[in-house]
Amino acid sequence: MLLDIKKDYSWAVVVPTSMGVRICPAEGQTVASSNMFRMQATSAETNVASISSYLGLPVKVLTTFVKDSQIASFIKQDLRSRGMAFEGKDVEKGGPWGYRHQFNIADSGIGSRGPRVENDRAGEVGRTLSIEDFDVDRIFGKEGVGILHLSGLIAALSPETSKFCLELARAAKKYGTAISFDLNYRATFWKGREEELSAVFSEIASNADILVGNEEDFQLCLGIKGPEAGGKDIASKIDSFKEMIGRVKEAYPNAKVFATTLRQVINANTHLWGAIMLAGDQWQVVEPREIRVLDRIGGGDGFVGGLLYAVIKGWETEKWIQFGWASGALATTFLTDYAQPADEDMVWSVWSGNARVKR
């Protein structure tokens, strides 16, 4: 079997994350032109885990909260509504200049106007995440975990979270839990910490069973040469993406699955969406297909979430990339930055292009 996923788990997926809120103007307007906004609880890692939780698998979120914060209460209630269990320390706020949950302020764009995103992470409580705040022997040993999903966003958030992710990866390896690592490079997180983070990411990648990233992620996080720049037709670069993944496999031979998404933006509401996966020695490719986009944020997370769900379910590898592609496409049809599949059939209908009414 390509991936040996634990069957006797309490948690199909565990994700460490820093929770925040996303604030969006209504009806496709810009932030500056709006006076009405909607708010949602958010993080890239819970975006991934939402595919499994909405489809009935047990998910646990490892995070941290601001004590006696209404925003923290809002986030906890949101996680409960998604069927996610969570645990984490309640950190004293420390006054008006103390800790808080991050704010993500974003519009979705429309037509020829692309989306704009602003992150306010000052005082982010998630930067304090520490392995000492969790009983990893209980979580991975006694309870059991199918897949630990790690994100480069959390691994690079602070020196504390870098250590936290390393220790989680080591604990998962010790107890036979599969490790998924989405590199998620962010230049602002890496500035001034390049040498430190290169070592951290390399160790996590060396222990990972599943590695996910785009050309920038693999190049800037792991030093792997990416596809040649230039050209607008993403489909014409598939062979060069395969070559890149081959170089990643050579550098990190312990991993069994390597995946990347392909996106070409026609306009804010029309994208070409594809994916490439190497599972063992088998290539699986979804040629870029046109999808309609309501809000692009979270599409990549949806892909990873669908891929992990398919892996946990024990499907054949061909279905891993198909379900991942469709979950990512589904995520872009929601105003939330995560997909909310009613059942597997909703995802497979996206894959098959069946948008007929279901009664």
KEMI-7502 format. One line per 3 residues: their letters; for each residue x, y, z of N, C-alpha, C. Coordinates in steps of 0.2 Angstrom, whole numbers, m for minus. Example, Ala and Ser with C-alpha at 12.3 -4.5 7.8 and 13.67 -1.06 7.14 Angstrom:
BEGIN
as> 66/m28/39/62/m22/39/66/m16/39 | 64/m11/35/68/m5/36/64/0/39
This chain:
BEGIN
mll> 4/m6/0/0/0/0/4/6/0 | 3/11/m4/7/17/m5/8/21/1 | 2/23/5/2/26/11/m1/22/16
dik> 2/21/22/m1/17/27/m4/22/32 | m11/23/31/m14/27/36/m17/23/41 | m16/25/48/m19/22/53/m27/21/53
kdy> m29/15/55/m36/14/54/m39/15/61 | m35/14/67/m38/15/73/m37/22/76 | m39/27/73/m38/33/75/m44/36/78
swa> m43/41/83/m49/45/85/m50/51/81 | m44/53/77/m45/59/73/m42/58/66 | m46/58/61/m44/57/54/m39/62/52
vvv> m40/69/54/m35/74/52/m34/78/58 | m28/80/60/m26/85/65/m23/91/62 | m25/97/63/m21/103/60/m19/108/66
pts> m13/110/66/m11/115/70/m12/122/66 | m15/127/70/m17/133/66/m17/139/70 | m17/145/67/m18/151/71/m25/154/68
mgv> m30/154/72/m37/156/70/m37/164/70 | m41/166/65/m43/173/64/m49/174/62 | m51/180/60/m57/182/56/m56/186/50
ric> m60/184/45/m60/187/38/m66/192/38 | m64/198/36/m70/203/35/m70/205/27 | m76/204/24/m77/205/17/m83/210/16
pae> m82/214/11/m87/219/9/m92/215/5 | m98/217/5/m104/213/2/m104/215/m6 | m107/210/m10/m109/211/m17/m103/213/m21
gqt> m97/210/m20/m91/211/m24/m88/218/m24 | m90/222/m19/m87/229/m18/m80/229/m15 | m76/234/m16/m70/235/m13/m71/237/m6
vas> m65/236/m2/m66/238/5/m67/245/6 | m63/249/2/m64/256/3/m70/259/1 | m74/256/m3/m80/258/m6/m86/256/m2
snm> m85/252/4/m91/248/7/m92/251/14 | m98/250/16/m100/251/23/m103/246/26 | m104/240/23/m107/234/25/m102/228/24
frm> m101/224/29/m96/219/29/m99/213/32 | m96/207/30/m98/200/33/m91/198/36 | m92/194/42/m86/192/45/m87/184/46
qat> m81/181/45/m81/173/46/m74/172/50 | m75/166/53/m69/163/56/m65/160/51 | m58/160/51/m54/158/46/m47/156/48
sae> m44/151/44/m37/149/44/m36/145/38 | m30/145/35/m29/140/29/m30/133/31 | m27/132/37/m27/125/39/m34/122/41
tnv> m38/126/44/m45/123/45/m49/123/38 | m47/127/33/m50/127/26/m49/120/24 | m43/117/25/m41/111/22/m45/105/26
asi> m45/106/33/m49/101/37/m56/101/36 | m59/106/33/m66/107/32/m69/102/28 | m65/100/23/m68/95/18/m69/88/22
ssy> m65/86/26/m66/80/30/m71/81/35 | m71/87/39/m76/87/44/m83/88/41 | m84/91/35/m91/92/33/m93/85/30
lgl> m89/81/28/m90/74/25/m90/69/31 | m90/71/37/m91/66/43/m85/63/46 | m79/65/44/m73/62/47/m72/66/54
pvk> m69/63/59/m67/67/65/m61/71/64 | m61/77/65/m56/82/64/m54/86/71 | m48/87/72/m46/91/78/m41/96/76
vlt> m43/102/79/m39/108/78/m35/110/84 | m28/111/83/m24/113/89/m22/120/88 | m24/124/92/m23/131/91/m23/135/98
tfv> m24/141/98/m23/145/105/m28/151/104 | m31/153/110/m36/158/110/m34/164/114 | m37/170/113/m37/175/118/m42/174/123
kds> m40/174/129/m45/173/135/m50/179/135 | m56/177/136/m62/181/137/m63/186/132 | m61/184/126/m62/188/119/m69/186/116
qia> m73/191/114/m79/189/110/m77/186/103 | m71/188/100/m69/185/94/m67/178/95 | m64/177/100/m62/170/102/m68/165/103
sfi> m74/168/106/m80/165/106/m83/163/100 | m83/168/95/m85/168/89/m82/162/85 | m75/162/85/m71/157/82/m73/150/85
kqd> m73/149/91/m75/143/94/m82/140/92 | m87/145/92/m93/143/89/m93/141/82 | m89/144/78/m89/143/71/m86/136/70
lrs> m80/134/74/m77/128/73/m82/122/75 | m86/123/80/m91/118/82/m96/117/77 | m98/123/73/m103/122/68/m100/118/62
rgm> m94/118/61/m91/114/56/m89/107/58 | m91/105/64/m90/98/66/m83/97/68 | m79/102/70/m72/102/72/m71/102/80
afe> m68/97/82/m66/98/89/m59/102/89 | m58/105/95/m52/109/96/m50/109/103 | m43/110/103/m40/111/110/m35/117/109
gkd> m34/120/115/m29/125/115/m29/130/121 | m24/133/122/m23/137/128/m27/144/127 | m30/146/133/m33/153/133/m28/158/136
vek> m25/162/131/m20/167/133/m23/173/136 | m20/176/141/m22/182/144/m21/188/139 | m26/192/138/m25/197/132/m19/202/134
ggp> m19/204/140/m13/208/142/m14/216/140 | m21/218/140/m22/225/139/m23/226/132 | m25/233/130/m27/235/123/m21/234/118
wgy> m15/233/120/m9/232/116/m6/225/116 | m11/221/119/m9/214/120/m10/209/114 | m12/203/116/m14/198/111/m21/199/108
rhq> m21/196/102/m28/196/98/m28/191/93 | m33/190/90/m34/185/84/m33/190/78 | m29/187/73/m28/190/67/m34/192/63
fni> m33/198/59/m39/200/55/m37/200/48 | m41/197/44/m39/197/36/m45/201/33 | m43/206/30/m48/211/27/m47/210/19
ads> m53/208/16/m52/206/9/m58/207/5 | m57/209/m2/m63/209/m6/m62/203/m11 | m67/201/m15/m67/195/m19/m65/197/m26
gig> m65/204/m28/m64/206/m35/m70/204/m39 | m70/206/m45/m75/205/m49/m73/206/m57 | m74/202/m61/m73/203/m68/m65/205/m69
srg> m64/211/m72/m57/213/m73/m54/216/m67 | m57/217/m62/m54/219/m56/m52/213/m51 | m46/213/m50/m44/207/m46/m45/208/m38
prv> m45/203/m34/m46/204/m27/m40/207/m24 | m41/210/m18/m36/213/m14/m37/211/m7 | m31/209/m4/m31/206/3/m26/210/7
end> m28/212/13/m24/215/18/m24/211/25 | m18/209/27/m18/205/34/m16/210/39 | m19/209/45/m17/213/51/m15/208/56
rag> m9/206/57/m7/201/61/m3/203/68 | m4/210/69/0/213/75/m3/210/81 | 1/207/86/m1/204/92/m5/198/91
evg> m4/194/86/m7/188/84/m6/183/89 | m11/180/93/m10/175/98/m8/169/96 | m9/167/89/m6/161/87/1/160/86
rtl> 5/166/87/12/166/87/15/163/93 | 11/162/98/13/159/105/12/152/105 | 10/148/100/9/141/100/15/137/102
sie> 14/133/107/20/129/110/18/122/111 | 23/118/110/22/110/111/20/109/118 | 22/113/123/21/112/130/14/113/131
dfd> 10/116/127/3/117/129/m2/111/126 | 1/106/124/m2/100/121/1/93/123 | m4/89/125/m1/82/127/m1/78/120
vdr> 5/78/117/6/75/111/6/67/111 | 8/64/117/8/57/118/0/55/118 | m4/59/122/m11/57/122/m14/58/115
ifg> m13/63/111/m16/65/105/m14/59/100 | m7/58/99/m5/54/94/m4/47/96 | m3/46/103/m2/39/105/m8/36/107
keg> m12/38/112/m18/35/115/m24/36/110 | m25/43/108/m31/44/104/m30/42/96 | m24/43/94/m22/41/87/m25/46/82
vgi> m20/47/77/m22/52/71/m20/49/65 | m25/50/60/m23/47/53/m18/51/49 | m19/58/49/m15/62/45/m14/69/49
lhl> m8/70/50/m6/77/53/m5/82/47 | m9/87/46/m8/91/41/m4/98/44 | 2/99/41/6/105/43/6/110/37
sgl> 6/116/39/6/122/34/12/126/35 | 15/128/30/21/133/30/19/139/33 | 13/141/33/11/147/36/12/147/43
iaa> 10/141/47/11/141/54/18/139/55 | 22/135/51/29/134/52/33/140/52 | 31/145/49/35/151/48/32/157/52
lsp> 27/156/55/24/162/59/28/165/64 | 32/161/68/36/164/73/41/159/75 | 47/160/78/51/155/80/48/150/85
ets> 43/152/89/39/147/93/35/142/89 | 32/145/84/28/140/80/32/136/75 | 38/138/73/42/134/70/44/128/74
kfc> 46/129/80/48/124/85/42/119/86 | 36/122/86/30/119/88/28/114/82 | 29/116/76/28/112/70/33/106/69
lel> 39/108/71/44/102/71/43/97/76 | 41/99/82/40/94/87/33/90/86 | 28/93/82/22/89/80/24/84/75
ara> 28/86/70/31/81/65/34/76/68 | 39/77/73/43/72/76/38/67/80 | 33/70/83/28/66/87/24/61/83
akk> 22/64/77/18/60/72/22/55/69 | 28/56/68/33/51/65/33/45/70 | 34/47/77/35/42/82/29/37/82
ygt> 23/40/82/17/36/83/14/33/76 | 18/34/71/15/31/64/10/35/61 | 9/41/62/4/45/59/7/48/53
ais> 3/48/47/6/51/41/6/58/41 | 11/61/38/12/69/38/11/72/31 | 6/77/31/5/81/25/8/88/26
fdl> 12/90/21/15/97/22/14/101/16 | 10/106/17/9/111/12/13/117/13 | 18/118/8/24/123/10/21/130/11
nyr> 17/133/7/13/139/8/19/145/10 | 23/146/5/28/151/6/25/158/6 | 27/162/11/25/169/12/32/173/13
atf> 33/178/8/40/182/9/40/186/15 | 35/189/17/35/193/23/37/189/30 | 35/182/30/36/178/35/44/176/35
wkg> 46/175/30/53/173/29/59/178/30 | 57/185/29/62/190/29/66/190/35 | 72/189/34/77/189/40/78/183/43
ree> 74/178/41/74/171/44/76/166/39 | 78/167/34/79/163/28/83/156/30 | 89/157/33/93/151/35/89/147/40
els> 86/150/45/83/146/50/77/142/48 | 73/146/43/67/142/41/68/137/36 | 74/138/32/76/133/27/77/126/30
avf> 80/127/36/82/121/40/76/118/43 | 71/122/45/65/119/48/61/116/43 | 60/119/37/56/116/32/59/110/29
sei> 65/110/28/69/104/26/68/98/30 | 68/99/37/67/93/41/60/91/41 | 55/96/41/48/94/40/47/90/34
asn> 49/93/28/48/89/22/52/82/22 | 57/82/25/61/75/26/56/70/29 | 52/72/34/48/67/37/41/67/34
adi> 39/71/29/32/71/26/31/65/22 | 25/63/22/23/58/17/20/61/11 | 17/67/12/13/70/6/16/77/6
lvg> 19/80/0/21/86/0/17/90/m6 | 15/96/m4/11/100/m8/14/107/m9 | 14/110/m15/17/117/m16/16/119/m23
nee> 17/125/m24/17/127/m31/25/129/m33 | 26/131/m39/33/132/m41/37/137/m36 | 34/142/m34/37/147/m29/38/143/m23
dfq> 34/139/m20/35/136/m14/41/131/m14 | 41/127/m19/47/122/m19/53/126/m20 | 53/131/m24/59/134/m25/62/138/m19
lcl> 57/142/m16/60/147/m11/60/143/m4 | 56/138/m3/56/135/4/61/129/4 | 62/126/m2/66/120/m2/72/120/m6
gik> 73/126/m10/78/127/m15/78/123/m21 | 72/120/m23/71/116/m29/70/121/m35 | 73/120/m40/72/124/m46/65/123/m49
gpe> 62/128/m50/55/128/m53/55/128/m61 | 49/128/m64/48/129/m71/51/136/m73 | 53/136/m79/55/142/m82/49/147/m82
agg> 51/154/m81/47/159/m81/44/161/m88 | 39/164/m88/36/167/m95/31/163/m98 | 27/166/m102/22/162/m105/15/162/m101
kdi> 10/163/m104/3/163/m100/m1/157/m100 | 1/152/m105/m3/146/m105/0/141/m100 | m4/140/m95/m2/136/m89/m1/128/m92
ask> m6/126/m96/m5/119/m99/1/118/m102 | 4/123/m105/10/121/m109/16/120/m104 | 15/121/m98/21/120/m93/20/114/m89
ids> 16/110/m91/15/103/m87/21/99/m87 | 24/99/m92/31/95/m92/36/98/m88 | 36/104/m88/42/107/m83/40/107/m76
fke> 33/107/m74/31/105/m68/33/98/m65 | 32/94/m70/34/87/m69/41/86/m67 | 45/90/m71/52/90/m70/54/92/m63
mig> 50/98/m61/51/101/m54/50/95/m49 | 44/92/m49/42/87/m45/47/82/m44 | 50/80/m50/55/74/m50/61/77/m46
rvk> 63/83/m46/68/85/m42/67/85/m35 | 60/87/m33/58/87/m26/59/80/m24 | 56/75/m28/56/68/m25/63/65/m24
eay> 68/68/m29/75/66/m28/78/68/m21 | 76/75/m20/79/78/m14/75/75/m7 | 69/73/m8/65/71/m2/62/64/m4
pna> 66/59/m4/64/52/m6/59/49/m1 | 58/51/5/54/48/10/47/49/8 | 45/55/5/38/57/3/36/52/m2
kvf> 29/50/m2/26/46/m7/22/49/m12 | 19/55/m10/15/59/m14/17/66/m15 | 17/69/m21/19/76/m22/14/79/m27
att> 11/85/m25/6/88/m29/7/95/m29 | 4/98/m35/4/105/m36/m3/106/m40 | m5/112/m39/m11/115/m43/m9/119/m48
lrq> m13/120/m53/m11/124/m59/m17/129/m60 | m15/135/m60/m21/140/m60/m19/146/m66 | m23/147/m70/m22/153/m75/m28/157/m74
vin> m27/163/m73/m33/168/m71/m35/171/m78 | m41/170/m80/m43/174/m86/m46/181/m84 | m50/180/m78/m52/186/m75/m54/184/m68
ant> m56/188/m64/m58/187/m57/m63/181/m56 | m67/180/m61/m73/175/m60/m72/169/m65 | m67/169/m69/m65/164/m73/m58/162/m73
hlw> m57/156/m71/m50/153/m70/m50/146/m74 | m43/145/m76/m42/138/m79/m39/135/m73 | m41/129/m71/m39/125/m64/m37/118/m66
gai> m31/117/m64/m29/110/m65/m24/107/m59 | m21/102/m60/m17/99/m55/m13/93/m57 | m7/92/m54/m2/87/m56/m1/84/m49
mla> 0/77/m49/1/73/m43/6/67/m46 | 11/66/m42/15/60/m42/14/56/m36 | 11/50/m37/10/46/m31/14/39/m32
gdq> 19/38/m28/23/33/m30/27/34/m36 | 26/30/m41/29/31/m48/24/33/m53 | 18/34/m51/12/35/m56/10/43/m56
wqv> 11/45/m62/8/52/m63/1/53/m64 | m2/58/m61/m9/59/m62/m10/66/m64 | m13/68/m69/m13/75/m72/m21/77/m73
vep> m23/82/m70/m29/85/m73/m27/92/m77 | m29/91/m83/m27/97/m88/m32/103/m85 | m29/109/m86/m33/114/m84/m40/115/m87
rei> m45/116/m83/m52/116/m86/m55/123/m83 | m59/126/m87/m62/132/m85/m67/131/m79 | m66/135/m74/m71/135/m68/m73/142/m67
rvl> m79/143/m65/m82/149/m63/m80/151/m55 | m79/157/m54/m76/158/m47/m80/164/m44 | m83/162/m38/m86/167/m34/m81/171/m30
dri> m77/167/m27/m71/170/m22/m65/165/m23 | m60/167/m25/m54/162/m26/m51/160/m20 | m51/164/m14/m47/162/m8/m50/156/m6
ggg> m45/151/m4/m46/145/m2/m47/139/m7 | m46/140/m13/m46/135/m18/m41/130/m17 | m35/133/m16/m29/128/m15/m30/124/m9
dgf> m32/127/m3/m34/123/3/m39/118/1 | m44/119/m3/m49/114/m4/m46/109/m8 | m41/110/m12/m38/104/m16/m35/100/m11
vgg> m31/103/m7/m27/98/m2/m32/95/3 | m37/98/5/m42/95/9/m46/89/6 | m47/90/m1/m50/84/m5/m45/79/m6
lly> m39/80/m7/m34/75/m8/m33/71/m2 | m33/74/4/m32/71/11/m38/66/12 | m44/69/11/m50/65/12/m50/58/8
avi> m48/59/1/m48/53/m3/m42/48/m1 | m37/51/2/m31/46/4/m34/43/11 | m37/46/15/m40/43/21/m45/38/20
kgw> m49/39/15/m54/34/13/m52/28/9 | m45/28/7/m42/22/4/m44/21/m3 | m46/27/m6/m48/26/m14/m41/25/m18
ete> m42/23/m24/m37/22/m29/m34/29/m30 | m27/29/m32/m24/36/m32/m27/40/m38 | m30/38/m43/m33/42/m48/m38/46/m45
kwi> m42/44/m40/m47/48/m37/m45/53/m32 | m39/52/m30/m36/57/m25/m36/64/m28 | m33/64/m34/m32/71/m38/m38/73/m40
qfg> m43/69/m43/m49/71/m45/m53/74/m40 | m54/71/m34/m58/73/m28/m54/80/m26 | m48/80/m26/m44/86/m24/m46/92/m28
was> m45/91/m35/m47/96/m40/m54/98/m39 | m59/94/m38/m66/96/m38/m67/99/m31 | m64/97/m26/m65/101/m19/m62/108/m19
gal> m56/109/m23/m54/116/m24/m58/120/m28 | m61/117/m34/m66/121/m38/m72/122/m34 | m74/118/m30/m80/119/m26/m79/124/m21
att> m73/125/m18/m72/130/m13/m73/137/m16 | m71/138/m22/m72/144/m25/m79/147/m27 | m84/142/m25/m91/144/m26/m94/146/m20
flt> m90/146/m14/m93/149/m8/m90/155/m6 | m94/159/m2/m92/166/0/m87/164/6 | m88/159/10/m83/157/14/m76/155/11
dya> m71/155/14/m64/153/10/m63/145/11 | m68/142/13/m68/134/13/m74/132/10 | m74/126/7/m79/122/4/m84/119/10
qpa> m90/119/8/m95/116/13/m99/110/9 | m95/105/7/m99/100/4/m104/96/8 | m110/95/5/m116/92/8/m115/85/8
ded> m111/82/3/m110/75/3/m104/74/m2 | m102/68/m3/m97/66/m8/m100/68/m15 | m106/66/m16/m109/67/m23/m109/74/m25
mvw> m109/79/m21/m108/86/m23/m102/88/m26 | m96/85/m23/m90/85/m25/m89/82/m32 | m91/76/m32/m90/72/m39/m94/75/m44
svw> m100/79/m43/m104/82/m48/m100/88/m51 | m96/91/m47/m91/96/m49/m86/93/m54 | m83/87/m52/m78/84/m56/m81/82/m63
sgn> m87/80/m63/m90/77/m69/m94/83/m73 | m94/89/m70/m97/95/m74/m104/94/m74 | m107/91/m69/m114/90/m69/m117/96/m64
arv> m120/101/m67/m123/107/m63/m130/107/m63 | m133/101/m65/m140/100/m65/m143/101/m58 | m149/103/m57/m153/103/m51/m154/96/m48
kr> m153/95/m42/m154/89/m38/m160/90/m34 | m165/86/m35/m171/86/m31/m172/80/m27
